Amino acid sequence: MGYTRLKRYRDTGKRLCIFIENMDCTDPSHFGYDIVMGFRQMAEPAGYTVDIVYITEELQKETEYEVYMLENDYLGAFFLGMSLSDPWREELKASRTPAVLYDNSISNPYTTYIGVDTAESMNLILSYLKEQGHRRVGYLSTALGSYVVQERYRAFYSALHRSGLHAESSVAADGYFILDCIQKHLPHILNQKITALVCSHDQLANAAMIQCKEMGYRIPEDLSIVGFDDLPIAAYTSPPLTTIRQDRLQLGKCGYYALDSLLNDIPMSTLLLHSQLMVRQSTGPARKQ
């Protein structure tokens, strides 16, 4: 019926929270830092107090999501880094408290999914690699335990088919840890005679570059490598990494825009930003087979 056991008995002002999990946000070099800053740049001038709350699975099991929000007088929430197995993710499916999820999607008129257009991003990557003469492209991913990692995996194969490139399942692999990906799965993918490798995120791409060079591969003469996210380190890897750039400051601002829309009874489902392919020295023309 939509009733709750709790109610707000006092006026504590307009309060929002950013829930953070599985993401670093405290330093300007961290991926989530600009997202948080973008959200606060929009919310605080509008009169909101914004709390940063680091959540764990234990916290989610101890306290129901709706109870936590009411006890702390939060009008709405912005989630960063939520995994598919989180208890609150299941509770959000029936929640009536407005919530915006970065790189996560839940079917509920009180939630909004924001991020960059993953399908567009992978099409940018594969179209560029095809123009460079690559016909066999591999994909290396960390574990498919989050919505966005699964989306990138699916988008890779969709973009392969759209580009008319080889799309065998043997050219892709995923592992739980970066070390597992590099030591176990990377050699298998390289044995598929690929000339380019797309990685699910920049840290994995950098680790793959280091390992490939130790194996005797020249980057990009023998193998082109592409990352995803454009972390601050991407421009300073050896060689500098070609990657998909997400405008993280704008993502934070969109997080607030989406949450403000929900708070004003506008049932926004999805808000996706365009991405940009940052071409650097880790990619080049395909080697001759």
N, C-alpha and C positions, 0 to 999 in steps of 0.2 A: 504493500500500500504506500510505500515511500516514507513511513514514519520512522523516527529515530528515538532512541532512549535518552538522548542528550539534547540540550538546547543552550543557546548562548544567553546568559543572564546579565551580561554587562557589555557595554560598548567599549571595545578595546581598539577602535580605529580600524583602518583597512589594512589587513595583513595577508600577504602571499608568502609562499615558501617555494624554494627550489630544492627538490630531493635529488641527491647525488649518490650514485653507486657505480662501481667499476669504472670510474673516470677521475683523472687528476684535474684539478681546477684552481689550485692555490697560487700557481706561479705563471707569469706571462708566457713561459715556454710550454705550458700544459695545454692540451687540446681544448679542454672545457673552459679555460679562463675567459676567453673572449665571448663565449656564449653567455656566461654569467654576467659579464660586464654589459653586454648588449641588452639583456633583459632588465637589468637594474637601471640602465640609462633611460629606459622608457617608463618603468614602473614607478620609480621614486619621484620624478617630477609630477607624476599624476596623483601623488598623495599616498602611495602604498608604502608600507614597511615590508621589506623583503628579507626573510630569514633563509640562511643556507643550512640545510639539514642533511648530514651524511647518514644514510640508512644502511642497515644490514639485514640479512635474512632473519636473524634472531629478533630484531626489533619488530619486523613485520609479523612474526609469529606471536609475539607477546601482545601486540595491540592491533586491533582492527583498523583499517585505513580510515573509515568514516569517524570512528571514535577518536583517533589521533587528531584528525583535522578539527573536530569540534572542541576537543579539550584545549587545543592551542589557538583557537579562534582564527583559523586560516580560511579565507574565502575561496581559494583555489591553489592549485599546485602546478609546477613545471618539473617534469621528471627527466633526468639525464642519466643514461647508463643502465636502465632497468633491463634485467634479463628475462627470458621466457619462463623461467622456473620460479620467479618471485611470487610469494603469497599475495602481495598487494595487487599484482597484475591480474590475478583471477578476480579479486574483489572489485577492481576498477570496472569490470564488465557490467556490474549492476549499480555502480556508484552514481549519486546525483550531485556530487561536488565537482565543479568544473576542473578538468585536468588536461594539461598539454603534455604530450610525450614526444621527446626527440628521438627520431629513428625507431619508433615503436608504434604499432597500430593495434587499436582495440575497437571493436564494434560497439559503440555506445554514444548516443547523441550528446553526452556531457563530456566527451573527450575529443581531442584533436591530435592528429599525427602531423608533425612538422619534420622537415629534413630537406635534403637536396634530391632531385629527380635521379634515382639510381639507374633507371633504364636509359635515360638520356646520357648519363655519365659513361656507362659502359659502351653505348653507341659511339660516343666521342673517341673513346680509347681504341675500339676495334676499327673504326673508320680510319683513324690516323695510322694505326699499324698496317692496315691493308694498303694504304697509300705508300707506305714505306717498303712494300713488297713482301710483308710477312704473310704466310699462308698457314702455318702451324703455330698456334698460340696456346700456351698453357696457363693454368690458373692455380694458384696456391693460396689456401685460406686457413686461418685459425678455426677452431671448433665452431660448428654451426649452432651455438647456444644463444644467439641473440637474433632478434627479428631482422636487423639491418644486415648482418653477415649472411643470413639466409637469402635476403633480397639481392645482395650483390652476387651471390652464387648463381641464383636463377637468372639474373640480368645478364651475366657473362654468357651463358649458353644461348639466351635469346638473341644477344647481340652477335654471337658467332653465326647463328643461323641467318640472321638478317644480312650479315656481311657476305654470306656465301662461303665461309671458311670452314675448315675441318672441325667437326664438333664431337669427336669421340669422347666417351666418358673417361678414357685413360689419360687425357691431358689435364685433368683436374684432380686435386686431392686436398684434404683438410686434416689438421691435427690439433690436439688440444693445446699444446704448448708450442711456442715459436721454435724451441730447440727440437721438438719432435718433428715439426714441419721441415726444418732444415736438414736434419740428419736422416730421416726416414723417407719423407715424401718427395723432397726436391730431387734427389738422384733419379727416382722413378720417372718423374715428369721430364727431366732432361733426356732420359733414354728414349722418349717419344719423338726425338728429333725436332723439337720445337726451336723456333728462332726468336721467340718473344715470350715473356712471362708476365702475367698480370697478377698482382698480389692484393689481398683483401684490405690491407692497410700499410702505411708507410714504414712502420717499424719492422714488419715482416719483409717488406721489399728491401730494406737496407740490410737486414740479416741475410737475405738471399743473395744480394750483390757481394757481400763479404765472402760468403761460402763459395759462390761460383768463381770468384777470383782465385781463391785458394785451390780450387779444382782445376785451374788453368784456363778458365774462360776469360776472354776479353770483353769488357762491357763498354760500349754497345756493339763492338765489331762482330763478336760471336753470338751475343745474346742481348736483346733489349729487355729492360725491366721497367715496369710501370707500377706505381703505388696508388694509394687512395687516401685522401684527406688533406694533403699538403701541410703536414706538421711543420713547425719551425725548423726542424732538422733537415727537411727535404732538400733545401737549397744548399746544404753544406755537407751532404754525403759525398762519397768518392766513387763514381762521379755524381754530380748533382742529379737528383731523382726527378724523372718525369712522373707527374701525378695529377690526380683530380683535386682541384681546390674547392673547398667549402668555405664560403664567407661566414666565419663563425660569429662575428659581431652582428651581422644581419640575421643569422639564425636566432640569436638571443632576442633581438628586437621582434622578430616574427613570433617567437614564443610568447612574448607579452601581448602582441597584437591578437594572437589566437585566443589567449586566455581572457583578455578583455572582451573579445567577441562572445565567448561562452558566458561570461558573467553578465552580459547584456542580452542573453537569450537568443544569440545567433548560433545555431547548431552547425558550426564549421567542422567538416570531416577531415580534410587534408589540406595542408599548405606546403607546397614543394617549391624550393628555389632552384633556379638554373645553376649549373656548376660550370667550371672552367678547366680545360685541360692545360696544365702548365708543362710545356715541352722543355726539357732540359737535356743534359748530356748522357743520361742513362739509356736513351733510345736513339736508334738510327736506322739506316736501310738494312734490310734482311741480308744475311750472308748468303752467298751462293751455295746451294746444296750440291 
